């Protein structure tokens, strides 16, 4: 009847559309095979076969690629043996996963899939054994396949701005990894296997939901930069002191109440930021971290009331921020901070040195503390000298009196 004929018509129309799409994709791939015109048809730059890169800059009005076009591009790229491929922001919004044929890109060393809406990666991604750089930032990834750990040559991995809640246990197999960005995800913990990443130099885990760090972090002995801002950390493990190469440690906006004493073992630490926390005491041991150049202790509000007495040991210190704390007095050793150029103490009830001196800047404060110490020294010498003469005159008077009464002197 009529309904049957209508259904047949719809099926026929859909079949024709599929064929048209397939023909269009095949034509585009054929054009790509013939050279730069084909690449332009897909919005791709012409590059040597050994290093074909499709760089997409802001403002490029390239059309986005459908799933069938992506599949065709992958097949063609695999045949050409390309080593670099970028699909940054170029997948149509409906594409939430990539075809399994992704695993055919076995010669690729750099792959950029960022700024799309990818929710899942195929397990075949583990076949990209030569991959050294992978950019997946600004997608909608919820998890990573176990095969991800097979990317043993991966050096740079950018996963920021996704929806990751955990990392696979195979993550520890990425032993070549040097730079890892996990910021702006939903991670509540990092796996213990993180400690296997002995070559990791830069770890960014800002803006997550971390409540603690694994003790194994101490095994990441190549770490130079560790950024943990905007999390829920209450403390750091003592093992943090094993990171002897660490130069930058930022903990801005957490719930940390104190630093481990092992922080003093970070002999190369140049920058430490523990602002916007609940720190009550800064351990004296921090003064052994004598490479510190920038120290931010601001906005611990009602909790932090004093600086370490030996803060003067930080002779390399150039910037110090103690704003919005309850510190009233600077320690005497502050006078030794001869390199200090920036000193902020806004909304801190400093009484000593006076607020008028603080307003004059870091060097004025250091000079004031120096002059005060010198004045104290002079007064002390005068006091000591007076005590000595008093004692001498007293002794002389006593001897004279003894002579008068015939007692031995």
Residue, then its C-alpha position, 0 to 999 in steps of 0.5 A: x500500500x501507500x505506507x509501504x511505497x513511502x517507506x521504500x522511497x525513504x530507504x531509497x533516498x537514504x541509500x542515495x545519500x549514503x552513496x553520495x557521501x561515499x563518492x564525495x569522500x572518495x573523491x576528496x581522498x583521490x584529490x588528496x592522493x594527487x597532491x596539494x589540491x586534494x589536501x586543500x579540498x580537505x583543508x590540509x596544507x601540503x607537506x613532505x610525505x615524511x612530515x605531513x602536518x595539518x596546522x590549523x590556526x585561529x581564524x582558518x575557515x576550513x570546513x569540519x570533517x565528518x566521520x567518513x572523511x576522518x576515516x578516509x584521511x587516516x587510511x590515506x595518511x597511513x599509506x603515505x607514512x606521515x609522521x605528524x597529523x593535526x585535527x585540532x578543532x576540525x571534527x564535526x560536533x557529532x563525532x564523539x569517538x574515533x574509528x579503530x583505524x586510528x591504530x594504522x597511523x603507526x609512523x606518526x610521532x606527533x598527533x593533535x586531536x585537541x579541541x573536539x568533542x571526543x569522549x572515548x579513544x579506541x584501544x587501537x591507539x596503543x599501536x602508535x608505538x612511535x608516538x612521542x607527542x599527543x595533544x588531547x586537550x579540550x575534549x570530553x574524555x571520561x577515561x583512557x583505554x588500558x592500551x594507552x599504557x602501550x605508548x612507551x615512547x610518549x614524551x609529551x601528553x596534554x590531557x587538560x580540560x577533559x572529564x577524566x576521573x581516574x587514570x588506568x593502571x597501565x599509565x605507569x608504563x609511560x616511562x618515557x613521559x617527560x611532560x604531563x598536563x592533567x589540569x582541569x579534569x575531575x581527578x580525586x586521586x593520582x594512581x600509585x603507578x605514577x611513581x614509575x614515571x622516573x623521567x617525568x619533569x613537568x606535572x600539571x594537575x591544577x583544577x582537579x579534586x585531589x585530596x592527597x598525593x600518592x607517597x610514590x610521588x617521591x620516586x618521580x626524581x626527575x620532576x622540575x615543576x609540580x603544579x597542584x593549584x586549585x585542589x582539595x589537598x590537606x597535606x603533602x607526603x613527606x616523600x616530597x622531599x625526595x624531589x631533589x631536582x624540583x624547582x617550582x612547587x605551586x599549591x595555590x588554593x588548597x586546604x593545606x595546614x602545614x608543610x612537611x619538614x622535608x621541604x627543606x631538602x628541596x635544594x633546587x627549589x626556586x619558587x614556592x606558592x602556598x597562598x590561599x591555604x590554611x597554613x598555621x606554621x612554616x617549618x624552620x627547615x624551609x630555610x634550608x631550601x636556600x635556592x628559593x627566589x620567590x616565596x608566596x605565603x599570602x592569604x592564609x588569613x587567621x592561621x599564619x602568625x609568624x615567619x621562620x626565625x631563620x628566614x634570613x638564610x634564604x639569601x637568594x630570595x627576591x620576592x616575598x608575599x605575606x599579605x592577608x596573614x596575622x604576622x605582626x613582627x618580622x624576625x631579626x634575620x630578615x635583615x639578611x635578605x639583601x636580594x629582596x626586591x618585592x615585599x608584599x604585606x597588604x592587610x597584614x597587621x605588621x607592627x614591626x617594622x612600622x607600616x610606614x617603612x613597609x610602604x617604602x618597599x623591600x629594600x627599605x624594610x631590609x635596611x630598617x632591620x639592618x639599622x635596628x640590629x646595628x643599633x641594638x648591637x651598639x646599645x648592647x656593647x654599651x650595656x656590656x661595657x657599663x656592666x664591666x666597669x660597674x663590676x670592676x669598681x665594685x671589686x675595687x671598692x670591696x678590696x679597698x674596704x678589706x684593706x681598711x679592716x686588715x683582710x686579705x685582698 
